[in-house]
Amino acid sequence: MTMMKTPFALAIVAAFFATPLSAADLTNYSEPPMANDAITGPSSGWGGAYVGGDLGMASRKLNPFDGDKGLVVGVHGGYNVDLDSGVIGAEIEASHLGNVKSRVPNGNIKEQGRVAAKAKAGVGFNETLVYGTAGVALTSFKDHNGTNGPDGWKPGWILGAGVEQKLSDNLSARFEYNYTMTNDVRSTTGGVASRTDVRDQTLKAGVNYKF
């Protein structure tokens, strides 16, 4: 009788110690990472400093058949602050405007170059940023066909909008439209002086590298 009780008691003791060990194993068990967890894409953050380049077209009006167009080549740099509700920033740019013609009383002058400082504000949608921009611009002019333009750089203002798409954590592509007004531009044709407001529009595609 004693021999029958001994294995039974040993079995109870073994079960008692085995149960906590099994519970501990279940408690510490963690599922393996899902396959999707290992897949990462570009970071959605837009904050930080960046530099880039642009290539596009300048014209008095957005008409592809208008002969008064110029090739825009430029560089830019800026800084963005990524907020919970959107993105704000500032940017400076320098561009050659391809000597696009601008009409003035009794003739034409050419827009040669531009330097601009702009504020930016936008909203990010995952890896896409939609933004608006506004600021001040300095434009240099060139004489054309007997019409003399102003000397030096003339101040004006610039407005625009754009969309930027992330290609990687540091690289993005963008497309931007700008409308620029240079007020009270002096010109002289045949000894007759006049002043007028000169407008132009630019379409630019570019790339940015974020630090």
C-alpha positions as CSV (number, residue, x, y, z in Angstrom):
1,M,0.0,0.0,0.0
2,T,2.9,2.3,0.8
3,M,4.5,1.5,-2.5
4,M,1.4,2.5,-4.4
5,K,1.1,5.9,-2.6
6,T,4.8,6.8,-3.2
7,P,4.6,7.1,-7.1
8,F,1.3,8.9,-6.8
9,A,2.8,11.5,-4.4
10,L,5.8,11.9,-6.7
11,A,3.5,12.6,-9.6
12,I,1.6,15.3,-7.7
13,V,4.8,17.0,-6.7
14,A,6.1,16.9,-10.3
15,A,2.9,18.4,-11.6
16,F,3.0,21.1,-9.0
17,F,6.5,22.3,-10.1
18,A,5.8,21.9,-13.8
19,T,2.7,24.1,-13.8
20,P,4.5,27.4,-12.8
21,L,7.2,26.7,-15.4
22,S,4.7,26.3,-18.2
23,A,2.9,29.4,-17.1
24,A,6.1,31.4,-17.1
25,D,7.0,30.2,-20.6
26,L,3.6,31.3,-21.9
27,T,3.9,34.7,-20.2
28,N,7.3,35.5,-21.7
29,Y,6.4,34.2,-25.1
30,S,6.3,36.9,-27.8
31,E,5.1,36.6,-31.4
32,P,7.7,36.9,-34.1
33,P,7.7,40.2,-36.0
34,M,5.4,40.3,-39.0
35,A,6.8,40.5,-42.4
36,N,5.4,44.0,-42.9
37,D,7.3,45.3,-39.9
38,A,10.6,44.9,-41.8
39,I,9.4,47.0,-44.7
40,T,10.3,50.6,-44.3
41,G,9.8,53.5,-46.7
42,P,10.9,57.2,-46.8
43,S,10.5,59.1,-43.6
44,S,7.4,61.3,-43.5
45,G,9.2,64.2,-41.7
46,W,9.8,67.4,-43.7
47,G,11.8,69.3,-41.1
48,G,15.4,70.3,-41.6
49,A,17.7,72.2,-44.0
50,Y,17.8,71.4,-47.7
51,V,19.4,72.5,-51.0
52,G,18.3,71.9,-54.6
53,G,18.1,72.9,-58.2
54,D,15.4,73.9,-60.7
55,L,14.8,73.7,-64.4
56,G,11.8,75.3,-66.1
57,M,10.2,78.0,-68.2
58,A,9.5,81.7,-67.7
59,S,6.9,83.6,-69.7
60,R,4.6,86.7,-69.6
61,K,1.7,84.3,-69.7
62,L,1.3,80.5,-69.4
63,N,0.9,79.8,-73.1
64,P,3.1,77.1,-74.6
65,F,2.8,78.7,-78.0
66,D,3.9,82.2,-76.8
67,G,7.2,83.0,-78.4
68,D,8.3,85.2,-75.5
69,K,9.6,82.4,-73.3
70,G,12.9,81.8,-71.5
71,L,14.7,78.8,-70.0
72,V,14.9,79.0,-66.2
73,V,17.9,77.5,-64.5
74,G,18.3,78.0,-60.8
75,V,19.5,76.9,-57.4
76,H,17.8,77.2,-54.0
77,G,18.2,76.4,-50.3
78,G,15.9,76.6,-47.3
79,Y,14.8,75.2,-43.9
80,N,11.5,73.6,-43.0
81,V,9.9,73.2,-39.5
82,D,7.6,70.1,-39.3
83,L,4.6,70.9,-37.1
84,D,1.8,68.6,-36.0
85,S,-0.6,70.6,-38.1
86,G,1.6,71.3,-41.1
87,V,5.0,72.6,-42.4
88,I,6.4,76.1,-42.3
89,G,9.7,77.3,-43.6
90,A,11.8,79.8,-45.6
91,E,13.7,79.6,-48.8
92,I,16.1,81.7,-50.9
93,E,16.7,81.1,-54.6
94,A,18.8,82.5,-57.5
95,S,17.7,81.9,-61.1
96,H,18.7,82.8,-64.6
97,L,15.5,83.7,-66.5
98,G,16.7,83.0,-70.0
99,N,16.3,86.6,-71.2
100,V,12.5,86.3,-71.4
101,K,11.0,89.3,-73.1
102,S,8.7,91.6,-71.1
103,R,6.5,94.3,-72.8
104,V,6.9,97.9,-71.8
105,P,5.4,101.0,-73.5
106,N,6.8,101.3,-77.1
107,G,9.0,98.2,-76.9
108,N,10.3,95.2,-74.9
109,I,13.0,94.6,-72.4
110,K,14.4,91.3,-71.2
111,E,14.4,89.7,-67.7
112,Q,17.9,88.3,-67.1
113,G,18.2,87.1,-63.5
114,R,16.3,86.9,-60.2
115,V,17.1,86.5,-56.5
116,A,14.1,85.8,-54.2
117,A,13.5,85.2,-50.5
118,K,10.2,83.3,-49.7
119,A,8.2,82.1,-46.8
120,K,6.5,78.7,-47.1
121,A,3.5,77.0,-45.5
122,G,2.0,73.7,-46.4
123,V,0.4,70.4,-45.4
124,G,2.0,67.0,-45.7
125,F,0.1,63.9,-46.9
126,N,2.3,60.9,-46.0
127,E,5.2,61.4,-48.4
128,T,3.7,64.3,-50.4
129,L,3.9,68.0,-49.4
130,V,1.5,70.6,-50.8
131,Y,2.6,74.2,-50.1
132,G,2.2,77.9,-50.9
133,T,4.9,80.5,-50.9
134,A,5.2,84.3,-50.9
135,G,8.1,86.8,-50.6
136,V,10.2,89.4,-52.2
137,A,12.2,89.3,-55.4
138,L,15.0,91.3,-57.1
139,T,15.0,91.1,-60.9
140,S,17.7,92.3,-63.3
141,F,16.7,93.6,-66.8
142,K,18.5,93.8,-70.1
143,D,18.0,96.2,-73.0
144,H,16.3,95.0,-76.2
145,N,16.0,96.4,-79.8
146,G,16.5,100.0,-78.9
147,T,14.6,100.0,-75.7
148,N,16.7,100.6,-72.6
149,G,15.7,99.0,-69.3
150,P,16.6,100.0,-65.7
151,D,20.1,99.6,-64.3
152,G,20.8,97.2,-61.5
153,W,18.2,95.1,-59.6
154,K,14.6,96.1,-59.2
155,P,12.5,95.0,-56.2
156,G,9.1,93.2,-56.5
157,W,7.1,90.5,-54.9
158,I,6.6,86.8,-55.7
159,L,3.7,84.4,-55.0
160,G,3.5,80.7,-55.8
161,A,2.4,77.1,-55.0
162,G,4.0,73.7,-55.3
163,V,3.9,70.0,-54.6
164,E,6.9,68.0,-53.4
165,Q,7.2,64.2,-53.3
166,K,9.7,62.2,-51.2
167,L,11.9,59.7,-53.2
168,S,13.9,58.7,-50.2
169,D,14.7,59.9,-46.6
170,N,16.9,62.7,-48.1
171,L,15.9,63.1,-51.7
172,S,12.6,64.6,-53.0
173,A,11.2,66.0,-56.3
174,R,9.1,69.0,-56.6
175,F,7.0,71.1,-59.1
176,E,6.4,74.8,-58.5
177,Y,4.6,77.7,-60.0
178,N,5.5,81.4,-59.4
179,Y,3.9,84.7,-60.3
180,T,6.3,87.7,-60.0
181,M,5.4,91.4,-60.2
182,T,8.1,94.1,-60.5
183,N,6.5,97.5,-60.0
184,D,7.4,100.8,-61.6
185,V,10.1,99.6,-64.0
186,R,11.7,102.4,-66.0
187,S,12.3,102.1,-69.7
188,T,13.3,104.4,-72.5
189,T,12.5,104.0,-76.2
190,G,13.5,106.7,-78.8
191,G,14.2,109.2,-76.0
192,V,10.8,108.7,-74.5
193,A,10.8,107.5,-70.9
194,S,8.1,105.5,-69.2
195,R,7.4,103.4,-66.2
196,T,5.3,100.2,-66.0
197,D,4.7,97.1,-63.9
198,V,6.3,94.0,-65.3
199,R,4.8,90.6,-64.7
200,D,6.0,87.1,-65.4
201,Q,5.1,83.5,-64.6
202,T,7.4,80.6,-64.1
203,L,6.9,76.8,-64.0
204,K,9.8,74.9,-62.5
205,A,10.6,71.2,-61.8
206,G,13.4,70.5,-59.3
207,V,15.0,68.2,-56.8
208,N,15.9,68.7,-53.1
209,Y,18.4,67.1,-50.9
210,K,17.6,67.3,-47.2
211,F,20.4,67.2,-44.6
